[in-house]
Amino acid sequence: MIAPSTLPRLLHAAGERPLTLSQHESAFGSMSLSTSLLEELEASGLTGRGGAGFPTAQKARLIREQRGHSKFMVVNAMEGEPASHKDQALLSANPHLVLDGAEFLASIIGANNIAICVARDNPAVVNHLERALHERSRRSLRGPRLELHTPPWRYVAGEESALIHWLDDNESLPQYRPRRPHILRIGHSPALVDNAETCANVGLIGRYGAAWYRTLGTPENPGSTLVSVTGAVERPTVIEIELGTTVRSILHLAGADTDPAAVLLGGYGGTWLHARHLDTPYNNAALKNLGVATGAGVIVVVPKGACGVVETQRVVRWMANESARQCGPCAFGLPSLADDLTHIAHATRDAELAYHRLIERCGVIEGRGACRHPDGVIRFIRTALEVFDADFDTHVHGVACAGSRATKHFANVPSLEREDELIWE
């Protein structure tokens, strides 16, 4: 079989329609299970693409070592981040590569069941997967049972413990996990949860091996990855890049503003990166020195002239409304943070008090949620305070900056004016 020698890898042979099973196997070769697959996965250095960046082989080994005959492999394609479109792009191009990876992982951990989870609010991707599963069911090969599940879309529904909770009892609530890694279970059965892009990479490594996989990327962060680019861009897009490509080069490839005020990395629970750091390589090893990470593979571009305070306020209000409200930090803390930011965004007479209160509340809320949702919001706010310090300073001193009424660059969140009606009526 001939492995793709250059990019794209994950989107290799992609066309206007998803590859059929025969087209997929013609492009990538047929898959065959190997007894050394876990060792190859470890040697590859693959880390999860869903946000946490945990070593994939380590997660698989943890579940493999659990006792019991019944185990689950769960493919998380919920794509809870509103600015992310990479799972949709991948499953609309080559769903079989994701399913291959899921079958490889199921063989490693000894799972008899594979659950593929896609939000029911995304009917196009649901349809693509239904067709792919039907094609695979026509083969007379024994293997784990593949089943499609369609939970309702919510931001927290894509969090892995909330997804397992839904599979277990039809309720999308995150589970309290004081220590990680933590064994998630469906009933009494241990479950391995991996993002769709992670599974697709496993599908490649299972075919071509670790040495091939590491021919792209850096020694610390090998391979390629998908990035969703939105905001100040001609049109939202998903591109596959080699890990280690600079952030500015990614913006150029995506047709985005290459000289913005800042970019958000990782999604709505991610971290802001100032424009002066855009020539930093896009991988966690390099970004860690700046206190940021690639997260869920999202870049939102905010151009010069936009207001960082307003952009931050809109996202925090949206994130507060998307919480599960099962603990105090989410139910009360996040709305309070959004209220503080609204005072600052409007440059009210209480803006300075709200600013100091915002900082104090971040310290109180951090680390106290039942899941990591509040921590993501805190991380988002703190990096916004650093990157948009000039905007915050202007607003705190009672003057809304010139960018306050400029075009907003975050999708799927209410307008500031509509929020004001809800908050100040």
VOPAGU-2260 file (C-alpha; in pm, 1 decimal, decimal comma):
REM VOPAGU-2260
SITE   aa  ch    i         X         Y         Z
SITE  MET   A    0       0,0       0,0       0,0
SITE  ILE   A    1     116,0     354,6     -73,6
SITE  ALA   A    2     102,0     594,6     220,2
SITE  PRO   A    3      33,8     966,0     158,5
SITE  SER   A    4     380,8    1121,2     141,3
SITE  THR   A    5     269,4    1481,2     195,7
SITE  LEU   A    6     -30,6    1674,2     321,9
SITE  PRO   A    7    -317,0    1615,7     329,4
SITE  ARG   A    8    -319,1    1296,7     529,6
SITE  LEU   A    9    -647,3    1300,1     718,8
SITE  LEU   A   10    -823,9    1458,9     422,5
SITE  HIS   A   11    -635,9    1255,7     161,2
SITE  ALA   A   12    -842,9    1191,3    -154,1
SITE  ALA   A   13   -1126,9    1406,5     -18,0
SITE  GLY   A   14   -1384,7    1522,8    -269,6
SITE  GLU   A   15   -1724,8    1684,1    -269,6
SITE  ARG   A   16   -1884,6    1370,8    -122,2
SITE  PRO   A   17   -1767,4    1130,9     148,6
SITE  LEU   A   18   -1550,7     847,5      19,6
SITE  THR   A   19   -1735,0     519,1      -8,8
SITE  LEU   A   20   -1580,0     216,2     157,5
SITE  SER   A   21   -1434,1      92,7    -170,3
SITE  GLN   A   22   -1296,6     439,5    -254,9
SITE  HIS   A   23   -1153,8     468,2      94,2
SITE  GLU   A   24    -974,8     133,2      73,5
SITE  SER   A   25    -849,3     217,5    -273,1
SITE  ALA   A   26    -700,3     543,3    -141,5
SITE  PHE   A   27    -563,2     413,2     189,7
SITE  GLY   A   28    -543,2      35,6     147,5
SITE  SER   A   29    -737,5    -223,4     344,2
SITE  MET   A   30    -682,9    -238,2     719,2
SITE  SER   A   31    -540,1    -539,2     901,9
SITE  LEU   A   32    -505,8    -575,7    1277,8
SITE  SER   A   33    -158,2    -615,9    1423,1
SITE  THR   A   34     -48,6    -749,9    1760,3
SITE  SER   A   35     205,4    -466,7    1784,8
SITE  LEU   A   36     -49,4    -189,2    1731,7
SITE  LEU   A   37     -28,4     -51,2    2085,7
SITE  GLU   A   38     350,2     -33,5    2061,1
SITE  GLU   A   39     321,6     152,1    1730,8
SITE  LEU   A   40      72,4     391,0    1885,5
SITE  GLU   A   41     309,9     460,2    2174,4
SITE  ALA   A   42     603,3     514,2    1937,7
SITE  SER   A   43     398,3     755,4    1725,3
SITE  GLY   A   44     358,8    1008,4    2006,8
SITE  LEU   A   45      -2,9    1075,9    1908,1
SITE  THR   A   46    -193,7    1292,2    2153,8
SITE  GLY   A   47    -567,9    1352,3    2167,8
SITE  ARG   A   48    -712,5    1614,5    1935,1
SITE  GLY   A   49   -1022,8    1687,8    2140,7
SITE  GLY   A   50    -864,4    1949,4    2363,7
SITE  ALA   A   51    -681,8    1785,7    2653,5
SITE  GLY   A   52    -388,5    1657,7    2447,3
SITE  PHE   A   53    -348,3    1339,5    2656,4
SITE  PRO   A   54    -125,9    1063,6    2506,5
SITE  THR   A   55    -358,5     832,2    2313,7
SITE  ALA   A   56    -159,6     515,6    2381,3
SITE  GLN   A   57    -158,4     585,1    2755,6
SITE  LYS   A   58    -538,0     615,2    2761,1
SITE  ALA   A   59    -574,5     294,6    2560,7
SITE  ARG   A   60    -335,8     102,5    2788,2
SITE  LEU   A   61    -525,7     219,3    3096,5
SITE  ILE   A   62    -853,2      74,7    2964,3
SITE  ARG   A   63    -683,4    -236,8    2829,2
SITE  GLU   A   64    -561,2    -318,9    3179,1
SITE  GLN   A   65    -909,6    -300,4    3330,2
SITE  ARG   A   66   -1066,0    -631,7    3421,9
SITE  GLY   A   67   -1388,7    -756,8    3269,4
SITE  HIS   A   68   -1493,5    -884,0    2931,5
SITE  SER   A   69   -1726,1    -599,1    2832,9
SITE  LYS   A   70   -1563,8    -272,3    2724,4
SITE  PHE   A   71   -1670,1      20,1    2506,8
SITE  MET   A   72   -1487,5     228,3    2249,9
SITE  VAL   A   73   -1656,3     569,3    2216,7
SITE  VAL   A   74   -1594,0     806,5    1924,9
SITE  ASN   A   75   -1666,0    1162,5    2033,7
SITE  ALA   A   76   -1774,8    1361,1    1727,0
SITE  MET   A   77   -2010,0    1592,1    1918,3
SITE  GLU   A   78   -1799,4    1901,1    1833,9
SITE  GLY   A   79   -1929,0    2115,2    2117,1
SITE  GLU   A   80   -1706,2    2412,7    2035,6
SITE  PRO   A   81   -1918,2    2653,7    1825,7
SITE  ALA   A   82   -1612,1    2775,6    1634,6
SITE  SER   A   83   -1499,7    2423,0    1546,3
SITE  HIS   A   84   -1590,4    2252,7    1219,2
SITE  LYS   A   85   -1308,4    1999,4    1186,5
SITE  ASP   A   86   -1505,0    1688,7    1288,1
SITE  GLN   A   87   -1774,4    1783,1    1039,8
SITE  ALA   A   88   -1514,7    1833,2     765,3
SITE  LEU   A   89   -1344,5    1502,9     844,3
SITE  LEU   A   90   -1664,5    1298,0     862,1
SITE  SER   A   91   -1794,0    1465,9     547,2
SITE  ALA   A   92   -1475,7    1367,0     363,8
SITE  ASN   A   93   -1372,4    1028,7     499,3
SITE  PRO   A   94   -1588,8     877,4     772,8
SITE  HIS   A   95   -1430,9     535,9     715,8
SITE  LEU   A   96   -1090,0     655,9     834,3
SITE  VAL   A   97   -1247,9     752,7    1167,7
SITE  LEU   A   98   -1423,6     416,1    1189,1
SITE  ASP   A   99   -1098,8     234,9    1104,6
SITE  GLY   A  100    -928,2     408,3    1394,8
SITE  ALA   A  101   -1215,2     318,7    1625,7
SITE  GLU   A  102   -1183,2     -47,2    1525,1
SITE  PHE   A  103    -806,6     -38,9    1579,4
SITE  LEU   A  104    -855,5     109,3    1928,3
SITE  ALA   A  105   -1131,2    -140,9    2007,4
SITE  SER   A  106    -891,8    -423,5    1920,3
SITE  ILE   A  107    -626,0    -278,4    2151,5
SITE  ILE   A  108    -853,0    -253,1    2456,3
SITE  GLY   A  109   -1062,0    -562,1    2380,7
SITE  ALA   A  110   -1391,2    -378,5    2326,2
SITE  ASN   A  111   -1690,4    -556,9    2177,2
SITE  ASN   A  112   -1888,4    -235,2    2127,7
SITE  ILE   A  113   -1810,6      87,5    1944,3
SITE  ALA   A  114   -2038,7     387,0    2002,5
SITE  ILE   A  115   -2009,9     671,0    1751,7
SITE  CYS   A  116   -2161,3     991,0    1890,2
SITE  VAL   A  117   -2270,7    1280,5    1668,8
SITE  ALA   A  118   -2509,0    1559,7    1768,4
SITE  ARG   A  119   -2856,2    1506,6    1623,3
SITE  ASP   A  120   -2854,4    1877,3    1534,7
SITE  ASN   A  121   -2606,0    1797,6    1256,8
SITE  PRO   A  122   -2818,7    1583,0    1021,8
SITE  ALA   A  123   -2571,2    1593,4     730,9
SITE  VAL   A  124   -2295,4    1425,6     934,2
SITE  VAL   A  125   -2544,8    1181,6    1087,1
SITE  ASN   A  126   -2643,9    1083,3     733,4
SITE  HIS   A  127   -2281,7    1036,9     625,7
SITE  LEU   A  128   -2216,1     805,3     918,1
SITE  GLU   A  129   -2536,2     608,1     866,3
SITE  ARG   A  130   -2427,2     537,7     509,0
SITE  ALA   A  131   -2075,2     444,1     616,7
SITE  LEU   A  132   -2199,7     208,5     887,1
SITE  HIS   A  133   -2440,7      47,6     642,5
SITE  GLU   A  134   -2154,0     -16,1     399,7
SITE  ARG   A  135   -1943,7    -176,0     670,9
SITE  SER   A  136   -2232,8    -390,2     795,7
SITE  ARG   A  137   -2253,9    -556,4     453,9
SITE  ARG   A  138   -1910,2    -707,9     501,3
SITE  SER   A  139   -1914,9   -1058,7     649,1
SITE  LEU   A  140   -1624,6    -988,7     886,0
SITE  ARG   A  141   -1647,0   -1044,0    1257,4
SITE  GLY   A  142   -1562,9    -755,7    1481,1
SITE  PRO   A  143   -1700,5    -518,6    1741,6
SITE  ARG   A  144   -2056,4    -395,3    1709,0
SITE  LEU   A  145   -2073,2     -40,8    1570,0
SITE  GLU   A  146   -2367,3     174,2    1673,0
SITE  LEU   A  147   -2448,9     537,4    1599,4
SITE  HIS   A  148   -2578,4     755,5    1883,1
SITE  THR   A  149   -2717,1    1107,0    1840,5
SITE  PRO   A  150   -2733,4    1306,8    2165,2
SITE  PRO   A  151   -2873,6    1660,8    2153,6
SITE  TRP   A  152   -2612,6    1931,6    2095,3
SITE  ARG   A  153   -2496,3    2140,4    2386,2
SITE  TYR   A  154   -2155,1    2277,3    2470,2
SITE  VAL   A  155   -2108,4    2052,0    2773,2
SITE  ALA   A  156   -2257,0    1747,1    2596,0
SITE  GLY   A  157   -1924,4    1695,4    2419,2
SITE  GLU   A  158   -1729,5    1676,6    2745,8
SITE  GLU   A  159   -1628,8    1310,8    2768,3
SITE  SER   A  160   -1779,7    1236,3    3109,0
SITE  ALA   A  161   -2107,4    1406,2    3007,2
SITE  LEU   A  162   -2111,0    1198,9    2689,4
SITE  ILE   A  163   -2061,5     876,7    2885,9
SITE  HIS   A  164   -2336,2     988,0    3123,8
SITE  TRP   A  165   -2571,8    1029,9    2827,3
SITE  LEU   A  166   -2483,9     687,0    2687,7
SITE  ASP   A  167   -2540,0     538,8    3031,8
SITE  ASP   A  168   -2868,4     704,2    3132,8
SITE  ASN   A  169   -2965,1     954,8    2861,3
SITE  GLU   A  170   -2856,5    1263,9    3055,5
SITE  SER   A  171   -2578,7    1500,0    2939,5
SITE  LEU   A  172   -2427,3    1596,7    3272,1
SITE  PRO   A  173   -2052,2    1605,0    3340,8
SITE  GLN   A  174   -1930,4    1373,6    3615,7
SITE  TYR   A  175   -1715,0    1489,3    3904,1
SITE  ARG   A  176   -1360,6    1358,5    3855,3
SITE  PRO   A  177   -1118,6    1475,1    4125,6
SITE  ARG   A  178    -826,6    1288,0    3968,7
SITE  ARG   A  179    -728,7    1220,2    3608,6
SITE  PRO   A  180    -695,4     990,8    3431,7
SITE  HIS   A  181   -1025,6     855,8    3561,4
SITE  ILE   A  182   -1197,3     538,2    3439,1
SITE  LEU   A  183   -1531,0     624,4    3277,6
SITE  ARG   A  184   -1790,8     347,0    3265,6
SITE  ILE   A  185   -2107,9     264,2    3078,4
SITE  GLY   A  186   -2286,4      51,4    3333,4
SITE  HIS   A  187   -2001,4    -153,8    3475,5
SITE  SER   A  188   -1804,3    -154,0    3149,6
SITE  PRO   A  189   -1489,1      60,2    3116,1
SITE  ALA   A  190   -1502,7     298,7    2822,1
SITE  LEU   A  191   -1229,7     459,4    2612,6
SITE  VAL   A  192   -1337,4     795,9    2469,8
SITE  ASP   A  193   -1144,4     951,7    2182,3
SITE  ASN   A  194   -1215,4    1244,7    1953,3
SITE  ALA   A  195   -1300,2    1172,7    1586,9
SITE  GLU   A  196    -976,2    1327,1    1459,8
SITE  THR   A  197    -775,8    1123,3    1709,9
SITE  CYS   A  198    -940,9     807,2    1577,7
SITE  ALA   A  199    -861,2     907,3    1218,4
SITE  ASN   A  200    -494,2     944,6    1311,3
SITE  VAL   A  201    -503,4     599,5    1470,6
SITE  GLY   A  202    -647,7     472,9    1143,4
SITE  LEU   A  203    -338,5     606,3     966,4
SITE  ILE   A  204     -87,5     481,7    1224,4
SITE  GLY   A  205    -247,7     136,4    1222,4
SITE  ARG   A  206    -183,9     116,7     848,0
SITE  TYR   A  207     149,1     290,4     797,1
SITE  GLY   A  208     321,4     276,2    1135,6
SITE  ALA   A  209     480,9     519,7    1378,3
SITE  ALA   A  210     791,4     594,7    1170,9
SITE  TRP   A  211     578,3     716,0     879,7
SITE  TYR   A  212     356,9     920,2    1112,5
SITE  ARG   A  213     657,4    1101,8    1260,0
SITE  THR   A  214     786,4    1218,9     921,1
SITE  LEU   A  215     570,1    1528,1     972,8
SITE  GLY   A  216     559,7    1755,6    1274,0
SITE  THR   A  217     825,6    1795,7    1542,7
SITE  PRO   A  218     988,7    1538,5    1773,3
SITE  GLU   A  219     777,9    1660,2    2066,0
SITE  ASN   A  220     455,1    1697,5    1866,0
SITE  PRO   A  221     464,1    1474,9    1557,9
SITE  GLY   A  222     210,0    1443,9    1278,0
SITE  SER   A  223     -50,3    1671,4    1125,7
SITE  THR   A  224    -368,6    1818,4    1265,1
SITE  LEU   A  225    -689,9    1983,1    1150,4
SITE  VAL   A  226    -751,4    2347,2    1240,8
SITE  SER   A  227   -1081,5    2536,3    1223,2
SITE  VAL   A  228   -1015,9    2901,8    1136,3
SITE  THR   A  229   -1292,8    3157,9    1179,6
SITE  GLY   A  230   -1345,4    3523,4    1274,6
SITE  ALA   A  231   -1168,1    3775,9    1051,1
SITE  VAL   A  232   -1142,2    3538,4     756,4
SITE  GLU   A  233   -1294,4    3539,8     408,1
SITE  ARG   A  234   -1495,8    3234,6     509,0
SITE  PRO   A  235   -1467,3    2989,7     798,1
SITE  THR   A  236   -1249,2    2701,6     688,2
SITE  VAL   A  237   -1080,4    2381,5     802,5
SITE  ILE   A  238    -724,3    2313,8     694,3
SITE  GLU   A  239    -479,9    2033,5     768,0
SITE  ILE   A  240    -137,2    2154,8     875,1
SITE  GLU   A  241     189,4    2004,2     990,7
SITE  LEU   A  242     237,4    2053,6    1363,2
SITE  GLY   A  243     504,1    2318,6    1404,4
SITE  THR   A  244     370,2    2545,4    1128,9
SITE  THR   A  245     362,7    2901,8    1262,9
SITE  VAL   A  246      29,6    3051,6    1362,6
SITE  ARG   A  247      76,6    3332,4    1110,7
SITE  SER   A  248     134,6    3080,5     830,1
SITE  ILE   A  249    -188,4    2904,0     923,2
SITE  LEU   A  250    -375,2    3234,6     896,9
SITE  HIS   A  251    -222,8    3290,7     554,3
SITE  LEU   A  252    -319,2    2942,6     433,5
SITE  ALA   A  253    -674,8    2996,8     558,6
SITE  GLY   A  254    -714,7    3335,6     390,2
SITE  ALA   A  255    -741,4    3510,9     726,1
SITE  ASP   A  256    -611,1    3846,5     847,4
SITE  THR   A  257    -238,1    3787,5     905,4
SITE  ASP   A  258    -195,2    4108,1    1107,0
SITE  PRO   A  259    -480,7    4092,9    1360,3
SITE  ALA   A  260    -507,2    4229,7    1711,5
SITE  ALA   A  261    -508,3    3878,2    1856,5
SITE  VAL   A  262    -626,1    3523,3    1799,8
SITE  LEU   A  263    -808,1    3283,8    2026,3
SITE  LEU   A  264    -657,9    2936,2    2033,7
SITE  GLY   A  265    -847,0    2624,0    2138,0
SITE  GLY   A  266   -1207,2    2741,7    2132,2
SITE  TYR   A  267   -1437,6    2927,0    2369,0
SITE  GLY   A  268   -1268,5    2770,9    2670,6
SITE  GLY   A  269    -925,9    2839,8    2521,4
SITE  THR   A  270    -658,3    3104,9    2548,9
SITE  TRP   A  271    -591,0    3437,0    2378,0
SITE  LEU   A  272    -263,8    3489,0    2191,6
SITE  HIS   A  273    -134,0    3840,8    2124,9
SITE  ALA   A  274     -42,7    3932,5    1767,1
SITE  ARG   A  275     324,9    3970,9    1860,2
SITE  HIS   A  276     340,7    3594,0    1914,0
SITE  LEU   A  277     191,9    3488,8    1580,4
SITE  ASP   A  278     524,5    3354,9    1454,4
SITE  THR   A  279     522,8    3091,8    1728,7
SITE  PRO   A  280     500,7    2732,1    1600,5
SITE  TYR   A  281     153,8    2583,1    1633,3
SITE  ASN   A  282     217,1    2295,6    1873,4
SITE  ASN   A  283     182,8    2253,3    2246,8
SITE  ALA   A  284     555,7    2229,5    2313,6
SITE  ALA   A  285     616,8    2578,8    2170,6
SITE  LEU   A  286     294,4    2740,8    2289,6
SITE  LYS   A  287     337,6    2613,5    2644,6
SITE  ASN   A  288     611,6    2873,7    2698,9
SITE  LEU   A  289     346,4    3141,9    2639,4
SITE  GLY   A  290      92,1    2978,7    2868,8
SITE  VAL   A  291    -139,0    2877,2    2583,8
SITE  ALA   A  292    -222,5    2554,4    2399,5
SITE  THR   A  293    -376,0    2430,1    2075,3
SITE  GLY   A  294    -675,4    2290,3    2265,2
SITE  ALA   A  295    -957,5    2174,6    2039,8
SITE  GLY   A  296    -788,4    2293,8    1718,5
SITE  VAL   A  297    -970,2    2626,7    1682,4
SITE  ILE   A  298    -831,0    2966,2    1579,9
SITE  VAL   A  299   -1062,0    3268,7    1601,0
SITE  VAL   A  300    -909,7    3581,4    1444,9
SITE  VAL   A  301    -994,3    3922,9    1593,8
SITE  PRO   A  302    -877,5    4213,6    1375,7
SITE  LYS   A  303    -735,2    4544,5    1482,0
SITE  GLY   A  304   -1012,9    4787,7    1560,7
SITE  ALA   A  305   -1234,3    4528,8    1726,3
SITE  CYS   A  306   -1306,5    4554,1    2098,6
SITE  GLY   A  307   -1155,9    4275,4    2307,0
SITE  VAL   A  308   -1383,2    4358,8    2599,8
SITE  VAL   A  309   -1701,9    4316,6    2397,6
SITE  GLU   A  310   -1579,4    3997,0    2231,4
SITE  THR   A  311   -1488,1    3852,1    2571,1
SITE  GLN   A  312   -1818,5    3954,6    2728,5
SITE  ARG   A  313   -2026,1    3793,4    2454,9
SITE  VAL   A  314   -1847,3    3459,4    2481,0
SITE  VAL   A  315   -1858,0    3448,7    2861,3
SITE  ARG   A  316   -2232,5    3521,5    2862,0
SITE  TRP   A  317   -2284,6    3242,0    2610,0
SITE  MET   A  318   -2068,7    3000,7    2811,0
SITE  ALA   A  319   -2263,7    3084,8    3126,9
SITE  ASN   A  320   -2588,4    2995,6    2948,9
SITE  GLU   A  321   -2435,9    2667,4    2822,1
SITE  SER   A  322   -2338,8    2531,9    3164,0
SITE  ALA   A  323   -2502,1    2224,4    3316,6
SITE  ARG   A  324   -2591,6    2428,5    3627,9
SITE  GLN   A  325   -2528,4    2132,4    3855,9
SITE  CYS   A  326   -2279,1    2311,3    4081,1
SITE  GLY   A  327   -2238,8    2659,7    4227,3
SITE  PRO   A  328   -1945,4    2775,9    4011,5
SITE  CYS   A  329   -2152,0    2717,4    3696,4
SITE  ALA   A  330   -2497,5    2809,8    3824,3
SITE  PHE   A  331   -2396,5    3131,1    4001,3
SITE  GLY   A  332   -2031,2    3202,2    3930,7
SITE  LEU   A  333   -2034,9    3218,0    3550,9
SITE  PRO   A  334   -2342,8    3447,1    3524,7
SITE  SER   A  335   -2178,2    3677,8    3779,1
SITE  LEU   A  336   -1861,4    3692,6    3569,9
SITE  ALA   A  337   -2072,3    3774,1    3263,6
SITE  ASP   A  338   -2250,7    4051,7    3456,2
SITE  ASP   A  339   -1917,7    4202,2    3562,5
SITE  LEU   A  340   -1798,3    4197,8    3202,6
SITE  THR   A  341   -2120,7    4362,7    3087,7
SITE  HIS   A  342   -2061,0    4655,1    3325,3
SITE  ILE   A  343   -1708,9    4688,1    3186,8
SITE  ALA   A  344   -1820,4    4655,8    2823,4
SITE  HIS   A  345   -2071,8    4938,9    2875,8
SITE  ALA   A  346   -1819,6    5150,0    3067,5
SITE  THR   A  347   -2078,6    5210,3    3340,1
SITE  ARG   A  348   -2005,2    5400,4    3658,5
SITE  ASP   A  349   -1954,0    5061,4    3827,5
SITE  ALA   A  350   -1703,3    4943,7    3566,5
SITE  GLU   A  351   -1396,0    4980,3    3788,8
SITE  LEU   A  352   -1565,1    4798,1    4076,2
SITE  ALA   A  353   -1678,2    4526,7    3834,0
SITE  TYR   A  354   -1321,3    4488,3    3705,5
SITE  HIS   A  355   -1178,6    4422,3    4052,6
SITE  ARG   A  356   -1473,0    4196,7    4135,7
SITE  LEU   A  357   -1412,3    4002,0    3814,1
SITE  ILE   A  358   -1051,7    3928,3    3908,6
SITE  GLU   A  359   -1151,3    3825,5    4261,6
SITE  ARG   A  360   -1427,6    3595,3    4138,6
SITE  CYS   A  361   -1193,9    3421,8    3894,5
SITE  GLY   A  362    -975,4    3320,7    4188,7
SITE  VAL   A  363   -1272,5    3196,0    4391,4
SITE  ILE   A  364   -1431,9    2994,0    4109,9
SITE  GLU   A  365   -1121,4    2830,4    3963,9
SITE  GLY   A  366   -1086,0    2459,2    4038,1
SITE  ARG   A  367   -1420,0    2426,8    4217,8
SITE  GLY   A  368   -1650,0    2308,2    3940,7
SITE  ALA   A  369   -1784,9    1955,7    3900,3
SITE  CYS   A  370   -1616,4    1959,5    3556,3
SITE  ARG   A  371   -1361,8    2181,1    3381,4
SITE  HIS   A  372   -1618,7    2411,5    3220,0
SITE  PRO   A  373   -1571,9    2696,6    3473,2
SITE  ASP   A  374   -1192,9    2660,4    3453,3
SITE  GLY   A  375   -1208,1    2705,3    3075,3
SITE  VAL   A  376   -1403,6    3028,3    3117,7
SITE  ILE   A  377   -1155,4    3154,0    3379,0
SITE  ARG   A  378    -864,8    3076,9    3145,0
SITE  PHE   A  379   -1041,1    3262,0    2863,1
SITE  ILE   A  380   -1102,5    3569,6    3081,9
SITE  ARG   A  381    -753,7    3588,5    3232,5
SITE  THR   A  382    -577,2    3575,2    2898,2
SITE  ALA   A  383    -823,6    3835,0    2761,9
SITE  LEU   A  384    -728,6    4068,7    3047,8
SITE  GLU   A  385    -364,3    4038,8    2942,7
SITE  VAL   A  386    -401,3    4056,3    2564,6
SITE  PHE   A  387    -667,5    4330,9    2560,3
SITE  ASP   A  388    -532,7    4526,5    2856,8
SITE  ALA   A  389    -560,3    4859,5    2670,9
SITE  ASP   A  390    -927,5    4798,9    2585,9
SITE  PHE   A  391   -1006,6    4701,5    2943,1
SITE  ASP   A  392    -824,7    5006,1    3077,6
SITE  THR   A  393   -1029,4    5237,6    2854,1
SITE  HIS   A  394   -1360,7    5078,5    2952,7
SITE  VAL   A  395   -1279,3    5064,3    3323,3
SITE  HIS   A  396   -1217,9    5438,8    3320,2
SITE  GLY   A  397   -1564,2    5505,1    3182,0
SITE  VAL   A  398   -1504,3    5532,7    2808,6
SITE  ALA   A  399   -1625,2    5264,5    2568,6
SITE  CYS   A  400   -1352,4    5217,6    2308,2
SITE  ALA   A  401   -1405,4    5285,4    1937,4
SITE  GLY   A  402   -1435,4    4915,4    1858,8
SITE  SER   A  403   -1730,4    4854,8    2089,8
SITE  ARG   A  404   -1983,5    4881,4    1808,6
SITE  ALA   A  405   -1766,3    4723,9    1541,4
SITE  THR   A  406   -1848,7    4396,7    1367,5
SITE  LYS   A  407   -1846,0    4104,6    1609,4
SITE  HIS   A  408   -1625,4    3808,9    1522,3
SITE  PHE   A  409   -1758,3    3519,7    1729,3
SITE  ALA   A  410   -2024,3    3298,5    1575,3
SITE  ASN   A  411   -2330,2    3152,0    1746,9
SITE  VAL   A  412   -2343,7    3394,5    2037,8
SITE  PRO   A  413   -2613,5    3658,3    2092,2
SITE  SER   A  414   -2542,2    4020,1    2011,2
SITE  LEU   A  415   -2437,3    4245,8    2294,7
SITE  GLU   A  416   -2747,6    4458,6    2239,9
SITE  ARG   A  417   -2978,8    4158,3    2282,5
SITE  GLU   A  418   -2794,4    4053,8    2598,1
SITE  ASP   A  419   -2837,8    4401,2    2736,8
SITE  GLU   A  420   -3212,6    4371,0    2701,6
SITE  LEU   A  421   -3197,7    4051,3    2906,1
SITE  ILE   A  422   -2964,1    4188,7    3168,0
SITE  TRP   A  423   -3078,1    4543,7    3219,5
SITE  GLU   A  424   -3455,8    4525,0    3177,1
